[in-house]
Every structure is written in C-alpha cells, then in structure tokens.
C-alpha cells in the first residue's frame, strides 16, 4: 500500500511525524507538507506565486505553500508515476468538527486528493489547547496514529472509501493517554454549533486596531442519553472484507443510512468515541434543482 500524507500544521509538527511512523509499519509512505503552519487556509491554491520544495534529512518534502498545494504538487509533479492508494492528512493539532471542515487546511488537502480520484482521510486530534503545547502531546498523537492504523487494518474502510467518489472521511480522535480510554468508533454527521465569538478586536503594541478571527464554539453539553441516540459502526466495520459494489450503489446506500445517523461528530468525541464523518463534495440536491427551475421558469 502506498500512502501520501500532508497536514496544515507544518512539516515539523509532531502529529505529522506520529502519523508517518505509524503508517510506515503497514505502508510505503511519502510526506509532502507545508514549510510553516497553514491552519485555516481550506483548499487554497497558490496560483499567483511560485512554489519551492526542500527535501529534509528525514526524507520529507517541505513546500512553501498551502496543504492543498502540497497534495496538488505531489500528485502531478513530484510523484506523477506513483499510484497512491490513499491520501491521509493530519494528524491535525485540534478538532475539525462540524463547519470547521469548510476552513480546515487538513480537510482542504484531503479534498484536493479526492477531486483527483484518490481516496482521502482527514485526521484530527481533539482537545482544548492542543495548539501551543505540541511537545507535551506526543503520547496523544501516538495513540491517535495507532488508531488510524487500526482503522485501516482492522476494518474495510479504505475499500468503502474507494467506492465513494467525491467523499472525504473526516476522522476526529479524542486526546487520551491510552487506547483503553477510547470507547470505540461512531459513524457521525457534521455538527453545526454557534461560534462563541467570531471576531476578537484588539489593540496592537503600536496602538492600532487589529482583529483575530476565531472558530471556537460554545461549550458542548453532553446529553445523558447519548448512547440511545448513537449509531454503532460495528455492523459496518467488523468484517475484514466487503463485497465489491459500484460507486452508485455505494452512494445510494450512504444516502439510505443517513436518516438513521443521529449522532453528530462533536457528540461522539465528547462521549469518548472516535468520530468518522463521511463528507460528500460537489453535491447539488435534485429537489433543489427542481425547486429553483420551477421558480425561474
């Protein structure tokens, strides 16, 4: 198995190293990542400035661009003859839950891979204050990386992803010291929580007005009956293999199951589970097309 990995925290981030070390036990792994942190840049591409690469002593390739730039460049120039089985991004320092995927560079890099037909998984380590404490979180990243390996080796999730074009699997893992503290895996939908304070107005040291943008959500209160609302993934992932199916069949099955999935990603991680959210791209609902067509005609 050949895997391309990237991230938005930069080529020196501990989450990237942990992911590389864990995946290297089961696959041939290539790393192409930004030279510096690129959080919040979504799937932005650098089309107005040139990109430069630098191969580090680790063998990783650093790029002076966005996470999407890294994947785009890797697939079309750096490794054009390599057939990657999947692209895995992360492990992001901090959660990518709900509407965060719209802004996340970790998710944006995975999205770029999926646009070109490569199965993609975006991974994040959930936990308040992970940013800025990276060196203290090494053990949590290792636990998370090992859980990603388990997901790939103990379940047929990669085969499922291959049969779901234009889908990115968004994975959020609780930041715990031991795998024993993780209760399991849950298939979830993306939550939508109100941002507590979207903009922070500040005065810089020179007395000028400045603004910090924030995606921090309001505190989540865990429901007492969360287990009753959850949908276990064990029936989907307990087998080693799945029968082959067409992409259209897989998409139809995903749609049929969606009405049964009541658990959101933030609920799952708050309860101690790994959240697996399939996110579909380029989807224009048929009923919306019909409604607008009738309106304008």
N, C-alpha and C positions, 0 to 999 in steps of 0.2 A: 504494500500500500504506500502511495506517495501523497504527502500532505504538505500544503503551503500554509504557513502561519504568518500573521501580521497582528498589529494592535494599534491603539491610538495613544498609549502611554509612553511610547518611545522604545527604541531598540535596547535600552539598558534596563527596562522595567523588570522587576522580579517576577511578575505574573507571566511575562513572555518566556523568561528562562525556565520557569517551572513547567510551563506547557510544553516547551521544546524537550526538556529532559524526560518528561513522562511519555510523550508521544514517540520519542526515539526508541522506546522499548518495543514498539509494535509497528513502526513505520519508518520509511525514509522521509526525513523532514527537511524542508527548506524554509529559511526565515528571511523575509524581506519586510522591514519595518521602518517607521519614521525616525530620523535622527533625534528629534525632540518631541515632547508631548504635543499631541494634536487633538486633545479632547474637544468634543462639541463641533467638529467640522463635518459631521454627517458623511455624505458621499461626494464631497467636493473634489474636483479635479483641477490640477494646476495647468491651465491651458494658455496662460499669459506669460509664464516664466519657465525656463528650462529646468530639468531635473538632473541631479548629480547623484551618483552612487559611490559608496565606500564599503569595501569588504573589510570587516573587522577580524581580529585574531580568532574570534570564536567561530568564524565562517559565516556569521550573519551578514546580511547586506543592509546597510543603512541608506535611506533616501531622504533628500531634503524636501519632502513633500508630505501630502496627507496619507492616511491609511488607504484610501481608495486609489491614490497614485501608486502606492506600493504594489497593490494587487494587480492593477492595470498594467504596470510596467513589468511585473514578474511574468504574467501570463503571455504578454505579447512581444517582449523583447529579451528579458533576462533568461527565461526558460521556455522558449516558444515550442520546443520539441518535447517537452515533458508533459505527460498526461496525468494531471493530478486527480486523485480520487476524491479529494475534498479540500476545501479551504476552511481553516478554523482560526478565528480571530480572538484575541484576548491573551491571557485572562485579564479582563478589564479591572482596574482598581476602583471598585464601587459598583453599585447596581445599575443595570439598564432595564428598568421596569416600565411598563405602560408606554406612555407617549415619549419617554426618553429615547426610544429607538429612532425617532424622527431626527434627532440631533446627534446621536452617538457615532463617533468615528469607528468604534469597534463594529457596530452594526453596519455602518456605511461600507466598510471594507468587505464584509460578508455579502452585502447586497451587490457590490460590484462583481464579485465572483459569480454569483447566481445569474446575473444578467448575461454572462458568457457561458452559461450552462454547467457551471461547476457546483456540485452540492456544497452548501455553506452552513457553518455553525458559528454563531457569535456567542462567546462565553464571558461571564462576568462574576466577580466575587462580591457578594452583597455584604454591606456592613457600613455603619456610620463611621466617618472619619478615617476610612482606609487611605485616602489620598493624604500624602504628607507623612505617613507612618509606614512606608513601604518596607523598610528594613525589619520592622517589628512584625510584619505579617507573612514572613517567608513560610512558616509552617502551614498557615491557612491556604496559601497559594498551592502548596504541595498537595494538601488534601483535595483541593478543588481540581487540580490537574489529574490526580489519580482517579477522581470520579468521572472525569471526561473520558479517560482511557477505559474505565469500566463500562461507560455508556456505549462506547464503540465496539467493545469486545464481547460484552455480555448481552447485548440487545441487537436487533436488526435495524436500528435506527438509521444507519447510513444507507442501507438498501431502500428504506422508505423514502429518505430524502432524495435519492437518485430518481425516484419515480414521482416526485412532486416538483415539477419545474416552476420557477419563479417563487419558490418558498425559501425563506431563511429560518433556521431553527434557532431561536433566541433562548439561551440557557443561562439561568441565574442560580448560583450556588451559595448557600449560607456560609458565612465565615466562621468556621468552627475549628477547634484544635484537633479533633479526631473524627474519622469517618463514622465512628459509632454514634456521633451526635447528629448525624443526618438520618431523618426518618424514612426517606425513600424518594421516589420521583413522582411528579404530578404533571400531567398534561394540562396546560392552562391557557387562558385567553389573556390578552393585554389589558391591564387595568387602565383606568383613567382617573387620576386623583388631582385635585386642585393644587396648584403651586402655591406654597405658603407666601412667598414674597418674590415675585418675578424680577424686580429690579431693586438694587441697593444703591441709593445715592450717597456719595462720599465726597469729601474734600481732600485733595491730594496735598502732599507736603508743600507745594508751591501756592496753595490757596485756590486751585482751580476745581471746578465741579467735575466729577467723574462718576461713572456708573459701572457697577458689577451686575452682570446678568446671572440669575440663579434658576436652577431646576428643582431645588429642594422642595419636597412635598410636605403637606401637613401630616402630622403623626398618624400612623395607621393603628386602629384599634381592632385587635383580633377577635373575631366572632367566636362565641362559646360553642357554637355548633358547626364550626368549620369542617369537621370531618363529615358531617351529614351533607354538606354542600360540595364536597370534593368528588373528583372522578379519578379513580386509581388507574395508573398506566400499566399495571402488571399484566392485564389481559392483552395489551398491545405489545409489550416488550419482553415477555417471559420466554418466548421461543427464540432459538438461535437463528432460524431462517423463516422467511415469508415466501409464499407463492408469488411468482412473477405476475405483475399486473401492468396494465398500460397506464400512462400518465393521466389520461382522462378518467380512468376508473379510480385511481388513487385520489384525484381531486374531488370526484363525486363522493367518495367515502369520507373524505375530510369534511366536506360540507354537511353530510348527513350526521356526522358525530358532533358537529359544533353546537347544535342545540342542546346536547346533553352536558356540555362542559360548562359548569357554573363557577368553577374556581378560577380566580384571577392570579396573575403571577405574584403580585405583592402579598396576597393572602397565603399562597403556598410557602414562600420563603419565610414569612412571619411565623408560620407553623413549623418551620424546621425542615421543609422539603426542598429538593431541587426542582426548579420550575423549568418546564420545557414548553415554549410557546412557538407554534408554527405561525410565521408571519408571511402572508401572501402579498406579492408585489404585482403591479400593473393589473389591478383588478377593477374593472368597471362593471358594477352590478347591472344585470339585464333589465331589472324592473326600473332602475333609474333612467336608463336609456329610453325605455318605453315612455316613462312619465314626461321626460323633457321633450321627446319627439312629439308627443301629443300636445304639449304646451306651445311649442313654437310653430307647429303646423296648423 
